[in-house]
Amino acid sequence: MAKTEMAAVSKQIDLVSQQYLVDDDIVKAIVFPELIRNSVFSGMIEEKTLALSYIELGSDKIDFSIGKFQIKPSFALAVETLVNENPYLKKTYTKLPIMAKDQKFQRAQRIQRLNDVTWQATYVCAFIDYCEYKYSLKDLSVPEKIKFLATAYNAGLKSNKHEVEASYDLRAFPYGKKYRIQQVNYWEVSVDYFIKNRNEHKIGK
C-alpha cells in the first residue's frame, strides 16, 4: 500500500525537488516510512479535532503528526524559523515563512499546508537544505546521508551532529518509544527503500 501511495505522490515530490535542486530520491527515502505509518494509522485519530485544538492553543499544548509525510506543526514551525534566520534559505524558500502576525491565522495556514503534499515536500526540501548547510553532509555517501537525514527527520531537529548520530540505535518505528515491543530503526526503512528503488531502476534499464 505504501508503494502505491509513493507512486501517487512521486510526481509532486519530483516537481518540488526539481524546483529547489534537492535530490528527489533522498526526499522519497526520508518520507517513505511515514507513508507506511500513515497507511497503518490513518483514521485512528480525529485529525480535525486536533487541528482545531492546535489552532486555538498552539503546539506547546497540542502537537500531532499530520498529512502523508506525518509532519508535526512544531516541526514545520521550526523549519520556517530556520529558513527565516538563514539568508540563503530565506532567498531560496521565499514563500515558506508565514508572515502574518496573528498567531491563530499562522497556525490555521500551517495546518492547511500540512494537508498538501506539495507544501509538505517543500518543508522536507528546506529541512534537507538546512541539514546540508549546518552539518556539512557533502562528503557522505548517499545511503549514509539518508541515514543521517532520516534520523534527524524522525527524531526532530537537534542542536548538533552528535545528537542526531546518538539516535541511530533508536528502534522505535513504527509505534514509538513508549511501546516495548520489537521495532526497527526509522533510517533502516529509508535506506532499504532507497537501495531497493535504485536497484529496481537499474533492472528496468
Secondary structure, 3 states (H helix, E strand, C coil): CHHHHHHHHHHHHHHHHHHHCCCHHHHHHHHHHHHHHHHHHCCCCCHHHHHHHHHHHCCCCCCCCECCCCECHHHHHHHHHHHHHCHHHHHHCCCCCCCCCCHHHHHHHHHHHHCCHHHHHHHHHHHHHHHHHHHCCCCCCHHHHHHHHHHHHHHCCCCCHHHHHCCCCCEEECCCCCCCCCCEEHHHHHHHHHHHHHHHHHHHC
